[in-house]
């Protein structure tokens, strides 16, 4: 059994050539990535744009009252229960 050197193969490139090819490839990918334009947008409803009354209620602790919390909890429970069983509480 004999072992032949791979250096004699015409398809085998030196390590330096492989590194150079990889660096060129990375440079091309960076240029392509920088040419990509963003198409994501954010659109807000008119209700969402007028948030100042909600912020005023938060700052004045309106939502921390027990009756408000109880009402919100009941609405959530009714919605969740109706989704599970198809009926309301």
C-alpha positions in Angstrom: 0.0 0.0 0.0 1.4 3.4 -0.9 0.4 6.8 0.1 0.4 9.5 -2.6 0.8 13.2 -1.9 -2.2 15.4 -2.4 0.0 18.2 -3.4 0.3 16.7 -6.9 -3.5 16.8 -7.5 -4.5 19.6 -9.9 -7.9 20.3 -8.0 -6.3 20.9 -4.6 -5.6 24.5 -4.0 -3.1 25.8 -1.4 -4.6 26.9 2.0 -3.8 30.6 1.2 -6.0 30.5 -2.0 -8.9 29.0 0.0 -8.7 31.7 2.6 -8.6 34.4 -0.1 -11.6 32.9 -1.8 -13.6 32.8 1.5 -12.7 36.4 2.3 -13.8 37.5 -1.2 -17.0 35.6 -0.7 -17.7 37.3 2.6 -17.0 40.7 1.1 -19.5 40.1 -1.7 -22.1 39.0 0.9 -21.5 42.1 2.9 -22.0 44.3 -0.2 -25.2 42.4 -1.1 -26.5 42.7 2.4 -25.9 46.5 2.5 -27.9 46.9 -0.7 -31.1 45.4 0.8 -33.8 47.9 1.6 -36.1 47.5 4.6 -39.8 47.2 3.7 -41.2 46.8 7.2 -43.6 49.5 8.2 -45.6 50.3 11.4 -49.1 51.6 11.1 -51.1 52.8 14.1 -54.8 53.2 14.3 -56.3 56.6 15.2 -57.3 55.2 18.6 -53.7 54.1 19.3 -52.4 57.5 18.2 -54.6 59.2 20.8 -53.2 57.6 23.9 -53.0 60.6 26.2 -56.4 59.9 27.9 -55.2 56.4 28.7 -51.9 57.7 30.0 -53.7 60.2 32.2 -55.9 57.4 33.7 -52.7 55.3 34.4 -51.0 58.3 36.1 -54.0 59.0 38.2 -54.3 55.3 39.3 -57.8 54.9 37.9 -56.9 51.3 36.8 -55.7 50.3 40.3 -59.2 50.6 41.9 -60.7 47.3 43.1 -63.9 47.7 41.1 -62.0 48.3 37.9 -59.8 45.3 38.4 -62.8 43.2 39.2 -64.7 44.3 36.1 -61.6 43.5 33.9 -61.2 40.1 35.5 -64.9 39.3 34.9 -64.6 40.3 31.2 -61.5 38.2 30.8 -63.0 35.2 32.5 -66.1 35.4 30.3 -64.0 35.6 27.1 -61.8 32.7 28.2 -64.6 30.5 29.4 -66.7 31.1 26.2 -63.6 30.1 24.1 -63.2 26.9 26.0 -66.9 25.7 26.3 -68.7 27.9 23.8 -70.9 29.4 26.6 -70.7 32.4 28.8 -70.5 32.7 32.5 
